[in-house]
Amino acid sequence: MDKETLLSTSGLSMDRLANFCRIAEFGSLSKAAGGDPGKQSLYSRQMRELEEFFGVELKRRQGNGFAITEAGRRLAQLTRAHLAGLEDFRRDAKQMPRELTMAAGNSVLEWLILPRVAPLEQALPNTSLRFVSERSGAIVTRLIDMTIDIGVLRKDALRSPLRSKRLAAFGYSLFIPVRLAKGILPTNLQSRIAKIPIATSMGGQFREMLMNAAAQAKWRLNVAVSCSSFTQAACAMRAGACAAVLPDIAAPIFAGGHVVQIVLPFLRRKQRQLTVAWNPRLAEVRPSLLRALDATYSLLGQAH
């Protein structure tokens, strides 16, 4: 089928494709329609028409709902790439700011990226920046699906076809309020740490790594507060009742002498390798994305 035949055949339209992308992103007809029964009926009909046009299933039954098929995901990715390029063209033509969405974990956003928003804005004039908090696995999925533009994530989470630039590796330290750190010396560090309540992240690979490393080194940790993020653990530590094991990138926010930073011996070689990642297909249709990547890498690469 040539291009003219493709565009003249009924069942295919930009509206249908855009709405299908919305359905694929939300994973639900009702959520994509915002609870509007009329829109839900329209979206359902448009999806059937697209399936008839392409001759392939775009969804399959899953429980009481459905899941997007691999063919559906591919169609959504192709459509998002074209729509992103067209949206940039529209904004440039109307002299409107381009939109750029960057995703990272909470701690990376709050301690590494957001403190550098001002120079990032200067490097990217006429750009509206959006920041979203996601775990590395979700960032990878969203980069592949092209629902975000740039991700800052763990290197070991990357998958094809994503491309990346490596940032500095960051370690972990124990941050202790000054009043709890009184009397701690190199000679009594292990015994004193065992008695201090500690807050840290409860999930992901980090918690398992921390506890395994401590057990192998025969250090006892009194983990009294488990949080869903490092930033929450930092808030608990700032209240003064406990210490916290946090990434070293948290150090600047505790400047001022009220917190002591201690590198625990069994964590010296445990590092978190971060990368700036993107989807090369999206970069092909959004030339501005390459400039944004250069600016982001330049700023974050100097952050350690």
N, C-alpha and C positions, 0 to 999 in steps of 0.2 A: 504494500500500500504506500503510494507516494504522499508527500506532504499535503498536496491539495485535496486528495481523496480523504486523508486522515481528518482534515479540518472540516470537510463538508459532510462527513458522515454524522448522523444524529446519534446522540448519546454522549458526546464528548464536548465539554465546555470548560472554560476557566472557572466558572462558578462551581460546577460539580467537583472539579479537581481541588479547588481551595477548600470546599466543605469536607471533602474526603480527608484532606490533611488535618483538618480540625478534629474529625472523628478519630483518626489514627493517633493524634497527640493525646486526646482525652481518654481514649480506649473505651468509650461508651457513647452511644447515641444520645441518651438523655443528658449526660454531662455536656457534650458538645453543643446540644441545643439549649442548654441553660434551663432545662425543665419545661420548655415551651413545646406542647404537644404538636402544634402545627409545624414547627421547625423540625421536630423529630421525625414526623411523617415525611417531610420533604427530604431530609438527609437520607432516610431509609430508601426512598424511591431513587434518589440520585446515585446511591451506592449500587443498587441493582442495575441501573442503566449503565454505569461504568463497567460492571462485571459483564454485562451483555456485550458492550462495545469491545472490550479487550478479550472476551472469551476465557476469562480466568476468575477463580474465586479470590476475592479480596478479603474475606473474613471467613471464620469457621466457628461453629458452635463451641462454647466453653462454659459449662455450668448453666446458669440462667442468662448468661450474656453471650459475648462473642470475643474472639481474639483476631487481630489482624494477621493474615497469612504472610509468608515470606514475599510473595508477589505483591501483596498490598503494601508491605513496608518499602519495597523497591519503588513502587509507583509514588508513594508519599515522598520518598527521598528525592526522586527525579523532579517532582512537582515543586517541592520546597526550594530546591536549588534555582529553578527558573523564576519562581515567585520572588525570591530574595533579590535576584538580579534586577527584575522589573521594578521592585519596590525601591531599590537604590536609584535606578534611573528616574523614577517618578519624583523622588525627593530631591535629586540633583536638579531636575528640570524646574521644579517649583522653589528651588533654593531653600529647602527645608533640611533640618539636621538629619543625618543618617542615624540609624539605631544600631547599637552594638551591645550584645548580651554576653557577659562573662560569668562563668560559674566556677566555684571553688568551695572547699569545706569552710565551715564557720570560722575556725581559727585562722586559716589562711586569708580569708576575706578580711577579718577584723584586725589582724595583726600584721599582715604583709601587704595586702592590696589597698584597702580603704585609706590607710595613712598616706598613700601615694596618689590619691585621686587628683589632687591639684596639678601636679606635673603631667599626669596622664591626660587630663583635660586640655592642658596647654599643647601637648603633642598631638592631640586629635581634635582640632577645631571643627566646629559645625557637626559635632557628634553627640548624640544623646546616649549616655552610658546606663546600662541596667546590670545589676549584680544579683545573682541568685546563689543560694546556699544548697549544695548537693554533695553527696558522698562520691568518691572517685568512680565507683561502678556506674552510678546514675549519670555522671558527667560523660563517661565514655558512650553510653547509649544515646544521650542527647546530642553529642557531637556527631555520631554516625547518622542519626536521624535528622541532623541539621536544624534542631530546635533551639540551639545555642550556637554562638560564634566561636568563642574561645574558652578553653578550660584550663585551669591550673590544678593539677592532680598528681597522684603518686605515679611514678614511672612504671611500676610493675602492673598497673591496671590497664595500660594502653593495649589497643587492638587495631588490627588492620581495618580500614584503610587510613587510619589517622596518622598524622605526622606530628612531630614534636621537637622542641628545643629544650635541652636539659638546663635546669636551674641549679643553684647551689644545694648541697645536701645539708639538712638541719638535724641536729641531735636533740636530746631530751635532758632536762635538768629537774631537780627538786627545788621548788620555790617555797621558802619558809618565811612567815611573818617574823620580824625581828625579835619580838618577845618570846616566840617559841624556839628561836635559834640560839638564845643565850646559853653559853656554856658548851656549845658544840665545838669540839676540836678534832683534828685529824685522827687523834688517838682513840677517841670515844665515839666517832661518827656512827659506826654500825650499831652500837648498843643504844645510842640516843635516838637514831632514826626509828628504831623498832618501837619506840614509845610515843612517837608523834603521830596523831591522826592525819591521814592523807586523803586528799580528794583527787580523782582522776577520771578519765573517760571510761565508760563501761563497755563500749562496743568495739567492733572492728578488730583488725589484726593487732592493734597496739596493746590492748589490755592483756591478751594472751602472751605477747612478746614480753611485756613488763613482768608478769608474774613468773614466767618460765625463766627469764634471765635472773630474777631475784632468787628463785629457788636453786638454780644451778650454782649461784655464788654464795648460797647459804645466808642470805640476808632475809630478815623477816620484815615485811611491810604491813603496817596497820592501816589498810585501806578502809576508811570509815565512811567515806562519801563517794558514791558512784554516780556519775552524771552522763547525760547523753551527748555531751560535747566538751571539748577542752575549755571553751569560753565559759561554760557553766562552772567547771572546776575552778577556773581562775577567779570567778565571782565568789565562790565559797571560800577560797583561800584569802581573798581580800577582806572578808568579814573578820578574819583574825583567829578563828578557832581551829584551823587546820592548815597543813602544808598542801602543795599540789605538785604532781608530776605533769609537766607541760612541755611542749616544743620550745626550743631555745628562741624562736621568733617572738615569744611572748615577753622577752626580757625588756625591750624598750618601754613597755607600758608600765613597768614597775620601777622605773628610774626614780630616784628620790630618796633612797636609803631606808625605806620601810620594809623592804623584802630582801632576803638573802638568797642568792642563787648558788646551788651546790650541784656539781656534776657527780652523780653516783658512779662509782668505779665500774659496776656491771652494765652501765648504760653508755660507756664511753664510745663503743664501736657500733652502737645501734643508731642508725641514721635514717632519715626520711628523705628520699630522693624525689624532688618535685620537678615537673616539666610543664611547659606551656604547650598545649596541644590544640590542633585544629583539623578540620576536614578539608583536604585539598580540593575536593569537588566544589565546595562552597567558595573557596578562595578563587577558583576559576571564574565564577560569575560575579564575585564581589571584590574587585581590585582594592577597594578601601580596606578590606580585611587584612591584606598583607601589610599595609602601613600600620594598622592597629597592632598586629602581631609584633612588628619590629619595635614599636613604642613600648608595648607591654614587656617584652623580653629585656629591652634596654633598662627599664626601671627596676624590674624584679631581679634581674641578673646582678644588680649592684646592691641588693638589699641585705646581704649577709654580712 
